[in-house]
Amino acid sequence: MPWHVQTGPLGPEVVLGRGSGAVTLALEAFAARFHPEDRADLCRFLTAAPRPGRLGLDLADAPGGAVLLRMRWGAEDEAFVLTNLEPAASAASAAGPPQGAVAGRLFRLDAALHVARHTLECAGITPTSCWSVDLRSGALDVAPSWKARLGYAPEELEPFSHDDWARMSHPEDVAGFEAPEMRARLDRGEMVQYLSRSRHRLGHWVTFLSFCRAVRWDAMGEMSYLIGCDLDMTAVSTLEGELARERDRLTTILDALPGGKIVLDAQDRVVFCNPAACALIGGGPVDLGGRLLAELLTIEDGRADLFAAIEDPEGNEPVRIRLRRGGRLRMLQVDLVVLPPDAGVGRLLLSLTDITTLHELRQQLEHSIENARFIATHDLMTGLPDRYLMMRLLGERLTHLDSEARPMAVLCIDFDNFRLINDTLGHETADQLIKSAAKRLEQGLPEGALLARTGEGDFVVLLPGADALAAESRSWEIVRAFARPMRLQRRQCFMTVSIGIALQAGPGGSAEALLRNADMAMHKSKARGRNTVTLFSPEIGAQFERRTAVAQALHRALEEGSFELHLQPKFATSDGIRLIGAEALLRLTDAELGPISPAEFIPVAEIDGLVSAIDLEVMRLAGALMTGWAARGIALPLAVNLNATTLDEPGHADLAERLLRVGLDPALVTVELTETGFSAPGMRQQRNLERLRDAGYKIAIDDFGTGQSALGVLQSLPVAEIKIDRSFVRGLDGPEPGRARALVRAILAMAGALGLRAIAEGVETEAQFSILQDEGCPAMQGFLLGRPLALRSFEARYLAAMSRPQVAVAAGVGGSGA
């Protein structure tokens, strides 16, 4: 329906229709025909700044050349109408608006859509299936093509209702369509889209992409009529070719979708500009038409790229430009399409897409990715590179080292007492200390150096171009730097560092090997007493390789049960030399390394936490030994050597019961413990010792005199025997025999005073034997009297003719074989 605005006696009037059927309404009466929510949009559409000769309407300030509104159409319900502006006739006509008047047309959208639907279905050029639903009756009118996609004939599914559709559709999709937020959007007149699944006649689901909008409302303002279309997503792949061929025909339809479209002629003047493009650029179609594009765009970024692409559009990628609109910078993507010369509509099509939000989201995503990358490769407490980033950077620098022939030094730094600080002062204080320590480590680093945190209290410094002298000098500077206390929360904390240095002087090194060498040198610094610096050498590498091999051999021996016991005899010497027992010594012969001395594998076992497992193996072997002897009528009292950590194990609270279970008779077994292992026993250790005593086992102190035992401790512990350490025995014929003899005499006197039996171990010479005998030592063992023997050899030599001898035997990991 045409309309135009004219000046009446009482002000502006709107004339609906033309000729004799025209109806004249005051502007207020015309506005009253529209939905109350849409009247503000109508007023903004019609009201503008006064301009002479234009009835006070300046359409240049209108929001666009057309607007969608809800209007009561005759006696029917409210319906969506599309009203647009048209240029006034060049001359006054009785059938049209007067010259210079503001004019336009009202299009009833539902009627226009019905006509378009019928046309598209008849032409068969669209893959969509149209439908409409009367919300008052529930009647649903679907296109035959919609039925066909579900396997039904055109005459089937009649009559059809919204409830019938709901029964055929997936419950989740029905709930989504009927959700309050969906209904609210439809009630506002918005175009909505959603995915729905309908059951095919054969039972499978068919997925539709649906578009719909409300086009009628009743007198109460409630929606009464919806119209929409469904796109069968299963047919998308087969329709791509058809859609490409029909692209030109659907250009006008696509222009109605979001996105600006501008057509330029050969002189780069605007031939066509759709409402979306007008909104992006600013202005109306009348103002933009015929003007040069360069005059319309206030581009702050990307101007040269855009006009270079317009000048030569063939094969160009999309161009991004930045415009300032409404006080805000907006990012637009411009796609250029060269139009066929015979199309007669222009030379170039520009598609404008507002990607401001997408651009901002992408920037946020890139920022998030960068943050995630930082978090993944840095220590969050100190902000320093972590081990993985440090290894990658070290590898890169070693690669450059090949071409530059510059040396590279790696410093492994470990804070010796950090774990103690962490346990005593708490994690929060320890974290603050690490931050302060990292800052102190960074001070004075040369240009190009890299500091990384690789563990709880571990740091690595990469020093490119540093030789051994420079690396050691820098390391000692770090040691001296931490001689000063760390001040934190009115507290002074002293931290010491152990540093290992590894050098790569030429090409061919790997980052992993270089760092491993520095780490071995650092552990060597700890073994040397800590708070010192060690430069890696091949000897250090060999020592660590040997230690690792021994540790693996211990694991294999525990897994395969390849430990064995050797026995060394023990003799009473008070009235001649008489066999009173034997000490069972643990031995290991590995298939790869050969024989391994206890003096070598026991320290490794202590570091790797294998001592308790080895003690259990000793118990098992000794128990099997005693059980076999008992079956043969040989009663040999057995003393088992245990490590102090075994007494501390929570799971070994039943140690006495374990000894009984493996066959170690309390009447025949003495448990030996190294003096240093329980010089100050804890409650669990003392409780275990008391349980062993109560069960009938005797307790002996091995290597007595090397620790810090006190008379009070000896008196309070259930000790029955002490073994004088071989270092005192060796001193009896050493450079100061008098001092050694006095110490031995004191130990024997103390044992006698406490009612303890004493035995000297490691007796290797006649002089030692004589002095010990003169001092009244009641029992001895050593190479002089008898070497350790394998079980069969021991039995053949000492037990062949023995019937139930009273012999004491000590077994365990404590003996070294002397």
C-alpha positions in Angstrom: 0.0 0.0 0.0 1.5 3.4 -0.9 1.7 6.3 1.5 2.9 9.8 1.6 3.1 12.6 4.1 1.4 15.9 3.4 0.7 19.1 5.3 -2.9 19.4 6.5 -4.8 22.1 8.3 -3.7 20.7 11.7 -0.3 19.7 10.8 1.4 16.7 9.0 -1.0 14.0 7.7 -0.4 10.5 6.3 -2.3 9.6 3.2 -2.7 5.8 2.8 -3.4 4.6 -0.8 -3.9 6.6 -3.9 -6.8 8.1 -5.9 -10.4 7.8 -4.7 -9.6 5.0 -2.3 -7.0 7.0 -0.4 -7.5 7.5 3.4 -6.1 10.6 5.1 -5.0 10.2 8.8 -3.4 12.6 11.2 0.1 11.6 12.1 -1.1 10.6 15.6 -4.0 8.5 14.3 -1.6 6.8 11.8 0.8 6.0 14.7 -2.1 4.6 16.8 -2.5 1.8 14.2 0.9 0.4 15.2 1.8 -1.8 18.1 2.6 0.3 21.2 6.1 -1.1 21.4 6.8 -0.2 17.8 5.5 3.4 17.8 8.8 4.8 19.1 10.5 3.2 16.1 7.9 4.7 13.7 8.3 8.1 15.2 12.1 7.9 14.9 11.6 6.8 11.3 9.3 9.7 10.4 10.6 12.4 12.7 13.7 14.3 11.7 15.2 17.8 11.7 13.2 20.4 9.7 14.3 21.1 6.2 12.6 23.6 4.0 10.2 22.1 1.5 10.3 18.6 3.2 7.4 18.9 5.7 9.9 18.8 8.5 11.1 15.3 7.6 14.8 14.8 7.0 15.2 11.2 6.0 19.0 11.5 6.0 18.8 11.2 9.8 16.4 8.2 9.7 17.8 4.9 10.8 17.5 3.5 7.3 15.4 3.3 4.1 13.0 0.8 5.6 11.7 -0.4 9.0 9.8 -3.5 10.2 6.8 -2.7 12.4 3.6 -4.3 13.8 0.4 -2.7 12.4 -3.3 -3.4 12.6 -4.2 -4.2 9.1 -7.9 -3.5 8.6 -10.1 -5.7 10.8 -7.5 -8.5 11.1 -4.8 -9.0 13.7 -1.7 -7.0 13.9 0.8 -8.1 11.2 4.4 -7.3 10.5 4.7 -4.7 7.8 7.7 -3.5 5.9 7.6 0.3 5.2 10.2 2.0 3.1 10.9 5.4 1.6 10.7 6.1 -2.1 11.7 9.3 -3.9 8.8 11.6 -4.6 7.6 11.9 -8.2 9.3 14.5 -10.3 6.0 16.1 -11.1 2.7 16.3 -9.1 0.1 13.7 -10.1 -3.4 13.1 -9.0 -2.6 9.4 -8.7 0.5 9.9 -6.5 2.0 12.1 -3.9 2.7 15.8 -4.6 6.2 16.7 -5.8 8.7 16.9 -3.0 6.5 14.9 -0.6 7.9 12.1 1.6 6.5 8.8 0.3 6.8 5.1 0.7 5.0 1.8 0.7 3.6 -0.6 3.3 4.2 -4.2 2.6 2.3 -6.8 4.5 5.1 -9.2 5.4 3.1 -12.4 5.9 1.3 -12.0 2.6 4.5 -11.2 0.8 6.2 -14.2 2.4 3.3 -16.5 1.4 3.7 -15.3 -2.2 7.4 -15.8 -2.0 6.9 -19.3 -0.5 4.6 -20.3 -3.2 6.9 -19.0 -5.9 10.0 -20.7 -4.5 8.2 -24.0 -4.1 6.7 -23.9 -7.6 10.1 -22.9 -9.1 11.9 -25.6 -7.0 15.0 -23.5 -6.7 15.4 -23.6 -2.9 16.4 -26.5 -0.6 14.2 -25.1 2.2 10.7 -26.3 3.2 8.3 -23.5 4.2 5.7 -23.8 7.0 3.4 -21.6 8.9 1.5 -22.2 12.1 -1.7 -20.6 13.5 -1.0 -20.4 17.3 -4.6 -20.0 18.1 -5.8 -23.2 16.5 -2.5 -25.0 16.4 -2.9 -25.8 12.7 0.5 -26.3 11.0 0.8 -25.9 7.3 3.9 -27.6 5.9 5.2 -27.7 2.4 5.0 -31.0 0.5 8.8 -31.0 0.3 9.0 -31.0 4.1 6.8 -34.1 4.1 8.9 -35.7 1.4 12.1 -35.3 3.4 10.4 -37.3 6.2 9.2 -40.0 3.8 5.5 -38.9 3.4 3.4 -38.3 0.4 2.0 -34.7 -0.2 -1.5 -35.9 0.7 -0.4 -37.5 4.0 -0.2 -35.8 7.4 -3.5 -34.0 6.8 -4.7 -32.4 8.9 -1.4 -31.5 10.7 -1.0 -29.6 13.9 1.8 -28.2 16.1 1.1 -31.1 18.5 1.6 -33.6 15.7 5.0 -32.0 15.0 5.9 -32.2 18.7 5.1 -35.9 18.7 7.3 -36.5 15.6 10.2 -34.4 17.0 12.9 -34.9 19.5 11.7 -33.9 23.1 14.8 -31.7 23.7 14.1 -29.8 20.5 10.4 -29.3 21.3 11.4 -28.0 24.7 13.9 -25.6 23.2 11.3 -24.2 20.7 8.8 -23.8 23.5 11.3 -22.3 26.0 10.3 -18.9 27.5 13.4 -17.2 26.0 12.5 -18.4 22.5 8.9 -17.3 22.8 10.1 -13.9 24.2 12.3 -13.4 21.1 9.5 -14.3 18.7 7.1 -12.0 20.6 9.5 -9.2 20.0 9.4 -9.9 16.3 13.0 -11.2 16.1 14.1 -13.7 13.5 15.1 -16.9 15.3 16.9 -20.0 14.2 17.3 -23.3 15.8 18.1 -27.0 15.1 15.4 -29.6 15.3 15.2 -33.3 14.7 12.1 -35.0 13.3 11.5 -38.7 13.0 11.6 -40.1 9.5 8.9 -42.5 8.5 11.6 -45.2 8.5 12.6 -44.4 12.1 15.8 -42.4 11.8 16.2 -38.7 12.6 16.3 -35.9 10.1 17.9 -32.7 11.2 16.5 -29.3 10.1 18.0 -25.9 10.5 14.9 -23.8 11.1 14.3 -20.0 10.6 11.0 -18.4 11.8 9.4 -15.2 13.0 6.0 -14.0 14.2 4.1 -12.1 11.6 0.7 -11.6 13.4 -0.5 -10.6 16.8 -4.0 -10.6 18.2 -5.8 -7.6 19.8 -4.3 -8.5 23.2 -0.8 -8.4 21.8 -0.2 -12.1 21.8 1.5 -13.8 18.9 -1.1 -15.5 16.6 0.8 -16.5 13.5 4.3 -17.8 12.7 6.0 -18.4 9.4 9.3 -20.1 8.8 11.3 -22.5 6.7 13.4 -25.6 7.4 16.7 -26.5 5.8 17.4 -30.2 5.6 21.0 -30.3 6.9 21.5 -33.9 5.6 21.2 -32.6 2.0 23.6 -29.7 2.4 26.5 -31.6 0.8 24.5 -32.6 -2.3 23.1 -29.1 -2.7 26.4 -27.2 -2.6 26.7 -27.3 -6.4 23.1 -26.1 -6.9 23.5 -23.4 -4.4 26.6 -22.1 -6.2 24.8 -21.9 -9.5 21.8 -20.2 -7.9 23.9 -17.6 -6.0 23.2 -14.8 -8.4 19.5 -15.4 -8.3 19.4 -15.3 -4.5 21.5 -12.2 -4.2 18.5 -10.0 -3.3 17.4 -12.5 -0.7 20.9 -12.7 0.8 21.0 -8.9 1.0 18.2 -9.1 3.6 20.5 -11.2 5.9 22.9 -9.4 8.3 26.0 -8.0 6.4 26.6 -4.9 4.3 26.6 -5.0 0.5 27.9 -2.2 -1.6 28.1 -2.2 -5.4 30.6 0.1 -7.1 30.7 1.2 -10.7 33.8 1.6 -12.9 34.6 5.0 -11.2 34.3 3.5 -7.7 31.0 5.3 -7.1 28.3 3.6 -5.0 25.6 2.1 -7.2 23.9 0.1 -4.5 24.1 0.1 -0.7 21.8 -2.1 1.4 20.6 -1.0 4.9 23.2 -3.1 6.8 26.0 -1.3 4.8 24.4 2.1 5.5 24.3 1.3 9.2 28.0 0.3 9.1 29.1 3.3 7.1 26.7 5.9 8.4 24.0 7.4 6.2 21.1 6.4 4.0 20.9 5.0 0.5 19.9 8.3 -1.0 22.9 10.1 0.6 25.4 7.4 -0.3 24.2 6.7 -3.9 26.5 8.1 -6.5 29.2 9.1 -4.2 32.8 8.0 -4.3 33.6 5.3 -1.8 36.7 7.1 -0.7 34.6 10.0 0.4 32.3 7.9 2.6 34.8 5.8 4.6 36.6 7.4 7.5 39.2 4.6 7.8 41.8 4.8 10.6 43.6 1.6 9.6 43.7 -0.5 6.4 42.8 2.2 3.9 45.7 1.6 1.6 45.1 -2.2 1.6 41.4 -1.7 0.8 41.8 0.7 -2.2 44.7 -1.4 -3.5 42.3 -4.4 -3.5 39.6 -2.3 -5.2 42.0 -1.2 -7.9 43.1 -4.8 -8.6 40.4 -7.1 -7.0 41.4 -10.3 -8.8 42.6 -13.0 -6.4 42.7 -10.7 -3.4 42.2 -12.0 0.1 39.6 -10.3 2.3 40.8 -6.9 3.6 40.3 -5.7 7.2 39.7 -2.1 7.9 39.1 -0.1 11.1 36.4 2.5 11.2 35.4 4.9 14.0 31.6 4.8 14.4 29.7 6.3 17.4 32.9 7.0 19.3 34.1 3.4 19.0 36.5 1.7 16.7 34.9 -1.1 14.7 36.7 -3.7 12.7 35.2 -4.6 9.3 36.2 -7.4 7.0 35.7 -6.5 3.3 35.3 -9.3 0.7 35.5 -8.2 -2.9 33.8 -9.9 -5.8 34.2 -8.9 -9.4 30.7 -8.8 -11.1 30.3 -10.1 -14.6 30.4 -7.3 -17.2 27.1 -8.3 -18.7 25.3 -8.2 -15.4 24.7 -4.5 -15.8 24.6 -3.8 -12.0 28.2 -2.6 -11.5 31.8 -3.5 -11.5 32.5 -4.7 -8.0 30.6 -6.1 -5.0 31.9 -5.3 -1.5 30.6 -7.4 1.4 31.1 -5.7 4.7 31.1 -7.9 7.9 31.4 -6.3 11.3 34.0 -8.6 13.0 34.7 -6.2 15.9 33.4 -8.7 18.5 35.2 -11.6 16.8 38.4 -9.5 16.6 38.2 -8.7 20.3 37.5 -12.3 21.2 40.4 -13.4 19.0 42.7 -10.9 20.8 41.4 -12.2 24.2 42.0 -15.7 23.0 45.5 -14.9 21.8 46.2 -13.2 25.2 44.8 -16.3 27.0 46.9 -18.6 24.8 50.0 -16.5 25.6 49.1 -16.6 29.3 48.6 -20.4 29.1 51.9 -20.7 27.2 53.7 -18.7 29.9 52.1 -20.8 32.7 53.1 -24.0 30.9 56.7 -22.9 30.5 57.4 -20.8 33.6 57.5 -21.2 37.3 54.6 -19.1 38.5 56.2 -18.3 41.9 59.3 -16.7 40.5 58.3 -16.0 36.9 61.5 -17.8 35.7 61.6 -20.4 32.9 60.9 -23.9 34.1 62.8 -27.0 33.4 61.1 -27.8 30.1 61.6 -24.3 28.6 65.2 -24.2 29.9 65.9 -27.5 28.2 64.5 -26.2 24.9 66.5 -23.0 25.1 69.7 -24.9 26.1 69.2 -27.2 23.1 68.8 -24.2 20.8 71.9 -22.5 22.2 73.9 -25.7 21.8 72.8 -25.9 18.2 74.2 -22.4 17.7 77.3 -23.4 19.6 78.1 -25.7 16.6 78.4 -22.7 14.3 79.7 -20.1 16.7 82.2 -22.4 18.4 81.6 -20.6 21.8 81.7 -22.5 25.1 78.7 -23.0 27.2 78.6 -23.5 31.0 75.6 -24.9 33.0 75.3 -24.3 36.7 73.1 -26.5 38.8 72.2 -24.8 42.1 70.6 -26.5 45.0 69.6 -24.8 48.3 71.0 -27.2 50.9 68.6 -26.5 53.7 65.5 -25.4 51.8 63.4 -28.5 52.8 64.2 -27.9 56.4 63.1 -24.3 56.1 59.9 -25.4 54.3 59.1 -27.9 57.1 59.9 -25.6 60.0 58.8 -22.1 58.8 55.9 -23.2 56.6 55.2 -23.1 52.9 54.3 -19.4 52.7 57.5 -18.3 54.3 59.5 -20.7 52.1 57.8 -19.4 49.0 58.8 -15.9 49.9 62.3 -17.0 50.5 62.5 -18.6 47.1 61.3 -15.4 45.5 64.0 -13.4 47.3 66.6 -16.1 46.5 65.7 -15.9 42.8 66.2 -12.2 42.7 69.5 -12.5 44.4 70.6 -15.2 41.9 69.6 -12.8 39.0 71.8 -10.1 40.3 75.1 -9.8 38.5 74.3 -12.3 35.8 76.1 -11.4 32.5 74.2 -10.5 29.4 72.7 -13.5 27.6 72.7 -15.6 30.7 69.5 -17.5 31.6 68.2 -18.4 35.1 65.6 -21.1 35.4 63.8 -22.7 38.4 63.8 -26.5 37.9 62.6 -27.8 41.2 61.5 -27.0 44.8 64.9 -25.5 45.8 66.7 -26.1 42.5 67.9 -23.5 39.9 69.9 -23.7 36.7 72.0 -20.9 35.2 73.1 -21.0 31.6 76.3 -19.0 30.9 77.0 -18.7 27.2 80.6 -18.0 26.4 81.9 -18.9 29.9 84.9 -21.2 30.3 85.7 -23.2 33.5 87.4 -20.3 35.2 84.5 -17.9 34.5 81.9 -20.5 35.5 83.7 -21.3 38.8 84.2 -17.6 39.5 80.5 -16.9 39.0 79.6 -19.9 41.2 81.7 -18.8 44.1 80.1 -15.3 43.8 76.8 -17.0 44.3 78.0 -19.0 47.3 79.4 -15.7 48.9 76.1 -13.9 48.0 74.1 -16.4 50.1 76.5 -16.0 53.0 74.5 -12.9 53.8 71.2 -13.7 55.6 67.8 -13.5 53.8 65.6 -11.0 55.6 61.9 -11.8 55.6 59.2 -10.6 58.0 61.6 -9.4 60.6 63.4 -12.7 60.4 66.8 -13.7 59.3 67.2 -16.9 57.3 70.5 -18.3 56.2 70.6 -20.4 53.1 73.6 -22.3 51.6 74.0 -23.5 48.1 75.7 -26.5 46.5 76.7 -25.8 42.9 77.7 -28.2 40.1 79.2 -27.0 36.9 79.3 -28.7 33.5 81.0 -27.3 30.3 80.4 -27.7 26.6 83.4 -26.4 24.8 82.5 -27.5 21.3 79.9 -28.9 19.0 78.1 -32.2 19.4 76.7 -32.0 22.9 73.1 -32.5 24.0 71.2 -30.5 26.5 70.1 -33.5 28.5 73.7 -34.8 28.9 75.1 -31.4 29.8 72.4 -30.8 32.4 72.9 -34.3 33.8 76.6 -33.7 34.2 76.0 -30.5 36.0 73.5 -32.2 38.3 76.0 -35.0 39.1 78.6 -32.3 40.0 76.1 -30.6 42.2 75.4 -33.9 44.1 79.2 -34.3 44.4 79.2 -30.8 46.1 76.6 -32.0 48.6 78.6 -35.2 49.3 81.7 -33.0 49.9 79.9 -31.2 52.7 77.6 -28.7 50.9 78.0 -25.0 50.4 80.7 -25.5 47.8 81.3 -25.7 44.1 82.3 -28.7 42.0 83.3 -28.8 38.3 82.2 -32.0 36.5 84.9 -34.4 35.5 84.8 -37.9 33.9 85.7 -39.4 37.2 82.5 -38.0 38.8 80.5 -39.3 35.9 82.0 -42.7 36.3 81.2 -42.7 40.1 77.6 -41.8 39.4 77.3 -44.4 36.7 78.6 -47.0 39.1 76.3 -45.9 41.8 73.3 -46.1 39.4 74.4 -49.5 38.3 74.7 -50.7 41.9 71.2 -49.4 42.7 69.8 -51.3 39.7 71.7 -54.4 40.8 70.0 -54.0 44.3 66.6 -53.8 42.7 67.3 -56.9 40.6 68.6 -58.8 43.6 65.5 -58.0 45.6 63.2 -58.9 42.6 65.0 -62.1 41.8 66.1 -63.1 45.4 69.7 -63.4 44.4 71.2 -62.2 47.8 73.1 -64.9 49.7 74.6 -65.3 53.1 78.3 -66.0 54.0 79.2 -67.1 57.5 82.2 -65.9 59.6 83.1 -67.8 62.8 83.2 -66.2 66.2 85.5 -67.5 69.0 85.7 -67.4 72.8 89.3 -66.6 73.8 89.2 -66.6 77.6 90.5 -70.1 78.0 92.0 -71.0 74.7 90.3 -70.6 71.3 86.8 -72.1 71.1 84.1 -71.7 68.4 81.1 -70.0 69.9 79.2 -68.9 66.8 79.3 -67.2 63.5 78.2 -63.9 61.9 76.2 -64.3 58.7 77.3 -61.6 56.2 75.1 -60.6 53.2 76.8 -60.9 49.8 75.7 -59.9 46.3 77.0 -61.1 43.0 75.3 -59.4 40.1 75.1 -61.0 36.7 76.3 -57.7 35.1 78.6 -56.2 37.7 79.9 -59.3 39.4 80.6 -59.3 43.1 79.6 -56.1 44.9 80.9 -55.3 48.4 78.5 -54.5 51.2 80.7 -51.4 51.8 79.6 -50.3 48.4 75.9 -51.4 48.2 74.9 -50.5 51.8 75.3 -46.7 51.3 73.4 -46.9 48.0 70.6 -48.8 49.7 70.4 -46.2 52.5 70.1 -43.4 49.9 67.6 -45.2 47.8 65.5 -46.4 50.7 66.1 -50.1 50.2 67.6 -50.9 53.5 64.3 -52.0 55.0 63.6 -54.4 52.1 67.1 -55.8 52.3 66.7 -56.4 56.1 63.5 -58.3 55.3 65.5 -60.4 52.8 68.2 -61.0 55.4 65.5 -62.2 57.9 64.1 -64.6 55.3 67.5 -66.0 54.4 68.6 -66.4 58.0 65.3 -68.0 59.0 65.6 -70.5 56.1 69.2 -71.2 57.3 68.2 -71.8 60.9 65.2 -73.9 59.9 67.4 -76.2 57.8 69.9 -76.6 60.6 67.2 -77.3 63.1 65.9 -80.1 60.9 69.4 -81.6 60.9 69.7 -81.4 64.6 72.0 -78.4 64.7 71.1 -75.6 67.1 72.9 -72.4 66.2 71.8 -69.2 68.0 71.5 -66.5 65.3 72.0 -62.7 65.7 70.4 -60.7 62.9 72.0 -57.4 61.9 69.2 -54.7 61.3 69.4 -51.1 60.2 67.9 -48.4 62.6 65.5 -47.4 59.8 63.9 -50.8 60.0 63.1 -50.1 63.7 61.6 -46.8 62.6 59.3 -48.2 59.9 55.6 -48.0 61.0 54.9 -51.3 59.3 57.6 -53.0 61.3 55.9 -52.6 64.7 55.5 -56.4 64.7 59.2 -57.0 64.1 59.5 -59.6 66.8 56.5 -61.5 65.3 58.2 -61.3 61.8 61.4 -62.8 63.1 59.4 -65.6 64.7 57.4 -66.1 61.5 60.5 -66.6 59.3 61.9 -69.2 61.7 64.3 -67.2 63.9 64.1 -68.8 67.4 64.5 -66.1 70.1 66.5 -68.5 72.2 69.2 -68.7 69.5 69.0 -65.2 67.9 70.8 -61.9 68.7 69.8 -58.8 66.8 72.7 -56.5 66.1 72.3 -52.8 65.5 75.0 -50.3 64.4 75.7 -47.9 67.3 75.2 -44.8 65.1 71.7 -46.1 64.3 70.3 -45.7 67.7 72.6 -43.4 69.6 69.5 -41.3 70.4 66.6 -43.8 69.8 63.1 -42.5 69.2 60.0 -43.9 70.9 59.2 -46.3 68.1 62.8 -47.6 68.0 62.9 -48.1 71.8 59.5 -49.7 71.7 60.6 -52.2 69.0 63.8 -53.0 71.0 61.7 -53.7 74.1 59.4 -56.0 72.2 62.4 -57.9 70.8 63.8 -58.2 74.3 60.4 -59.3 75.7 60.1 -61.9 73.0 63.5 -63.4 74.1 65.8 -61.9 71.5 69.2 -60.5 72.6 70.2 -57.0 71.4 73.8 -56.2 70.4 75.5 -52.9 69.4 77.7 -53.4 66.3 80.7 -51.1 65.6 80.7 -49.9 69.1 82.8 -46.7 69.8 82.2 -45.1 66.4 79.1 -43.3 67.4 78.0 -41.1 70.3 76.6 -43.7 72.7 76.3 -42.5 76.3 76.3 -44.6 79.4 72.8 -43.4 80.3 71.5 -44.5 76.9 73.2 -47.9 77.1 71.8 -48.4 80.6 68.2 -47.5 79.4 68.3 -49.8 76.3 67.8 -53.6 76.5 71.4 -54.2 75.2 73.1 -57.5 76.0 76.3 -57.3 73.9 78.7 -54.8 72.4 81.1 -55.4 69.5 84.3 -53.3 69.6 84.8 -51.6 66.3 87.6 -52.8 64.0 89.1 -49.3 64.0 90.1 -49.6 67.7 91.4 -53.2 67.1 93.5 -52.0 64.1 95.0 -49.3 66.3 96.4 -51.8 68.7 99.4 -52.4 66.5 99.2 -49.0 64.8 101.3 -45.8 65.2 99.7 -45.1 68.7 99.1 -48.5 70.3 99.0 -47.1 73.8 96.0 -44.8 73.1 94.2 -47.6 71.3 94.8 -50.0 74.1 93.5 -47.6 76.6 90.3 -47.1 74.7 89.8 -50.9 74.3 90.5 -51.3 78.0 87.8 -48.6 78.8 85.3 -50.2 76.6 85.8 -53.6 78.2 85.6 -52.1 81.6 82.3 -50.3 80.7 80.9 -53.5 79.3 81.8 -55.3 82.5 80.3 -52.6 84.7 77.0 -52.7 82.8 76.9 -56.5 82.6 77.3 -56.6 78.8 79.2 -59.2 76.9 82.0 -57.7 74.7 83.4 -59.1 71.4 86.2 -57.6 69.3 85.7 -57.7 65.5 88.3 -57.4 62.7 91.1 -59.2 64.5 93.7 -59.7 61.8 97.2 -59.9 63.4 98.8 -61.9 66.2 99.7 -58.7 68.0 96.1 -57.6 68.1 95.0 -61.0 69.3 97.6 -61.0 72.1 96.8 -57.5 73.4 93.1 -58.2 73.4 93.7 -61.5 75.2 95.9 -59.7 77.8 93.1 -57.1 78.3 90.6 -59.8 79.0 88.5 -59.6 75.9 86.3 -62.7 76.1 85.4 -63.2 72.4 86.9 -62.3 69.0 86.3 -62.6 65.3 88.4 -61.6 62.2 90.5 -62.9 59.4 93.2 -64.1 61.8 90.7 -66.6 63.3 88.5 -67.4 60.4 87.4 -65.7 57.2 83.8 -65.5 55.9 82.8 -68.7 54.0 80.0 -69.8 51.8 77.3 -71.8 53.6 78.5 -75.2 52.3 82.2 -74.4 53.1 81.3 -73.2 56.6 79.3 -76.3 57.3 82.0 -78.6 56.0 84.7 -76.9 58.1 82.9 -76.1 61.4 79.7 -78.1 61.6 80.5 -81.5 60.1 81.0 -83.3 63.4 79.0 -80.9 65.5 75.8 -82.1 67.2 73.6 -79.4 68.7 76.5 -77.0 69.4 75.8 -73.8 71.4 76.9 -71.4 68.7 75.9 -67.7 68.3 75.5 -66.5 64.7 75.0 -62.9 63.6 73.4 -62.2 60.2 72.6 -58.9 58.4 73.7 -56.2 56.1 76.0 -54.6 58.7 79.0 -56.8 58.2 81.6 -55.9 55.6 83.4 -59.2 55.6 86.2 -58.7 58.1 
